[in-house]
Amino acid sequence: MALWFKGMLIGLAIAAPVGPMGLLCIQRTLARGRWAGVLSGLGAASADAVYGSIAGFGLAALANALLAWRLELQILGGLFLLYLGWRTWRTPPAAPAHVQPARARQVGDYLSALALTLTNPVTILAFLGIFAGLGLVAEGRDFAAAGSLVLGVFTGSLLWWLLLAGGVGLLRGRLTPTALRAINRVSGILIAGFGLWALGAAAVAN
């Protein structure tokens, strides 16, 4: 339980800072309701669990392989953010029901959030740094302990996204279509800005 609790705190610490994933969760919740935000958060929490597993189980070879592809991942993530920013800018205040089936939208919300988080090299660096700093990498020798730790990471990350989507969802009915359109456009600009920053950082590193 102690390791699970530590993992939960780590998951919260990784998920809580406001970034492109937070903006996307907020925008989707306001545009299409709590479930869109929750599923986006579930995608991010799943990616956090993947990187937590790499750090917690002591998979040094896989971690090194990911870090070796850090530049490529940053470029891919930056381009993906530009695409998401463009899509967010064009999102109507209330998405028409006939645009695509609800199930397809839900799967898309989950997969896009999963891909966005997995292509962020800062995430794996954060997990490796936190786990090493707390002496938790050694838990990889004990699969039960490492599993408890990773489950805690997933729980903490998902808890944050549930709280965020639930809190933002309370505001949805109070916003006018004009306000929702403005939020979509501001969110789109900010998300695209994160993408440009990622591409700029990759260009400098190269």
C-alpha atoms as one frame of an Amber mdcrd trajectory, in Angstrom:
protein
   0.000   0.000   0.000   2.889   2.362   0.734   4.272   1.843  -2.782   0.802
   2.229  -4.301   0.371   5.525  -2.450   3.796   6.745  -3.607   2.853   5.827
  -7.165  -0.439   7.693  -6.864   1.364  10.840  -5.711   3.801  10.502  -8.618
   0.903  10.100 -11.065  -0.762  13.223  -9.689   2.504  15.179  -9.853   3.104
  14.180 -13.494  -0.469  14.832 -14.669  -1.319  18.027 -12.785   0.905  20.661
 -14.477  -1.057  22.551 -17.133   0.098  21.688 -20.640  -1.322  20.705 -24.034
  -3.010  17.602 -22.588  -4.711  19.653 -19.879  -5.930  22.196 -22.429  -7.228
  19.423 -24.664  -9.107  17.787 -21.786 -10.703  21.101 -20.799 -11.675  21.990
 -24.370 -13.179  18.583 -25.112 -15.134  18.592 -21.856 -16.594  22.002 -22.647
 -17.326  21.141 -26.271 -18.697  17.614 -25.907 -19.246  16.857 -22.249 -17.530
  15.096 -19.352 -17.086  11.754 -21.108 -14.938  13.326 -23.830 -12.688  14.778
 -21.134 -12.649  11.574 -19.075 -11.688   9.419 -22.065  -8.955  11.884 -23.015
  -7.678  11.696 -19.456  -7.828   7.900 -19.561  -5.590   7.963 -22.634  -3.080
  10.190 -20.852  -3.206   8.012 -17.711  -2.587   4.895 -19.844   0.511   6.502
 -21.357   1.698   7.498 -17.874   1.276   3.861 -16.814   3.391   2.726 -19.791
   6.238   5.077 -18.901   5.798   4.287 -15.208   6.197   0.600 -16.060   9.426
   1.287 -17.934  10.846   3.153 -14.951   9.294   1.002 -12.210  10.239  -2.367
 -13.680  13.767  -1.154 -14.337  13.570  -1.628 -18.126  16.788   0.265 -18.765
  17.243  -1.020 -22.330  13.778   0.153 -23.377  14.246   3.489 -21.604  17.550
   4.042 -23.400  15.953   3.151 -26.742  13.201   5.712 -26.162  15.714   8.370
 -25.162  17.751   7.605 -28.271  14.635   8.461 -30.314  13.927  11.532 -28.237
  14.406  14.000 -31.094  12.171  12.037 -33.470   9.475  11.705 -30.806   9.637
  15.443 -30.134   9.194  16.247 -33.825   6.320  13.770 -34.143   4.684  15.160
 -31.008   5.103  18.737 -32.231   3.461  17.960 -35.574   0.650  16.124 -33.806
   0.069  19.146 -31.558  -0.140  21.420 -34.595  -2.775  19.107 -36.075  -4.732
  18.989 -32.806  -4.504  22.776 -32.516  -5.952  23.154 -36.012  -8.737  20.653
 -35.256  -9.515  22.374 -31.959  -9.705  25.799 -33.654 -12.236  24.414 -36.161
 -14.368  22.575 -33.571 -17.894  24.067 -33.440 -19.291  25.105 -30.031 -21.412
  21.938 -29.960 -20.329  19.120 -32.259 -23.222  17.979 -34.497 -24.336  14.436
 -33.760 -24.079  13.435 -37.431 -20.384  14.277 -37.851 -19.272  10.778 -36.833
 -20.588   7.965 -34.609 -20.284   8.566 -30.882 -18.207   5.396 -30.438 -15.706
   6.543 -33.057 -15.418   9.914 -31.328 -14.812   8.216 -27.979 -12.107   5.925
 -29.379 -10.524   8.931 -31.086 -10.498  10.915 -27.836  -8.706   8.070 -26.051
  -6.199   7.249 -28.790  -5.264  10.853 -29.564  -4.572  11.554 -25.876  -2.570
   8.323 -25.600  -0.480   9.211 -28.658   0.040  12.811 -27.524   1.351  11.722
 -24.118   3.502   8.887 -25.500   5.211  11.202 -27.997   6.198  13.654 -25.266
   9.816  12.808 -24.342   9.540  14.987 -21.239   7.204  12.380 -19.749   9.720
   9.515 -19.790  12.451  11.833 -18.520  10.194  12.944 -15.672   9.405   9.377
 -14.665  13.037   8.262 -14.833  14.129  11.291 -12.804  11.455  10.908 -10.121
  11.867   7.148  -9.781  15.662   7.412  -9.602  15.496  10.317  -7.150  13.186
   8.382  -4.823  15.172   5.163  -5.176  12.216   3.354  -6.746  13.954   1.962
  -9.833  15.195  -0.910  -7.689  11.581  -2.032  -7.329  11.978  -3.508 -10.801
  13.584  -6.533  -9.103  10.271  -7.246  -7.385   7.423  -7.581  -9.882   4.693
  -7.379  -7.224   6.143  -4.178  -5.761   6.727  -2.639  -9.196   3.203  -3.579
 -10.262   1.750  -1.896  -7.180   3.804   1.203  -7.918   2.679   1.385 -11.544
  -0.957   0.826 -10.560  -0.599   3.758  -8.167   0.794   5.927 -10.983  -2.184
   5.067 -13.186  -4.641   5.698 -10.340  -3.123   9.083  -9.452  -3.010  10.255
 -13.052  -6.579   9.124 -13.765  -7.797  10.729 -10.538  -6.479  14.095 -11.689
  -8.192  13.822 -15.068 -11.484  12.758 -13.464 -11.350  15.752 -11.138 -10.476
  18.110 -14.001 -13.177  16.814 -16.360 -15.758  16.767 -13.562 -14.964  20.292
 -12.412 -14.900  21.759 -15.914 -18.093  19.874 -16.783 -19.949  21.861 -14.139
 -19.282  25.031 -16.146 -20.371  23.645 -19.504 -24.072  24.455 -19.211 -23.365
  28.033 -18.158 -21.349  29.010 -21.225 -22.896  30.503 -24.343 -22.042  29.215
 -27.842 -20.018  32.384 -28.398 -17.971  31.750 -25.273 -17.440  28.099 -26.258
 -16.293  29.143 -29.723 -13.812  31.585 -28.185 -12.514  28.872 -25.834 -12.032
  26.495 -28.776 -10.047  29.081 -30.698  -7.880  30.133 -27.763  -7.247  26.481
 -26.905  -6.353  25.749 -30.523  -3.840  28.591 -30.604  -2.243  27.509 -27.312
  -2.056  23.831 -28.317  -0.491  24.783 -31.653   1.902  27.027 -29.713   3.056
  24.023 -27.684   3.605  22.217 -30.983   5.717  25.054 -32.391   7.714  25.151
 -29.157   8.383  21.403 -29.398   9.515  21.710 -33.012  11.701  24.710 -32.169
  13.317  22.846 -29.288  13.954  19.867 -31.564  15.552  22.135 -34.193  17.852
  23.690 -31.585  18.811  20.270 -30.204  19.598  19.063 -33.700
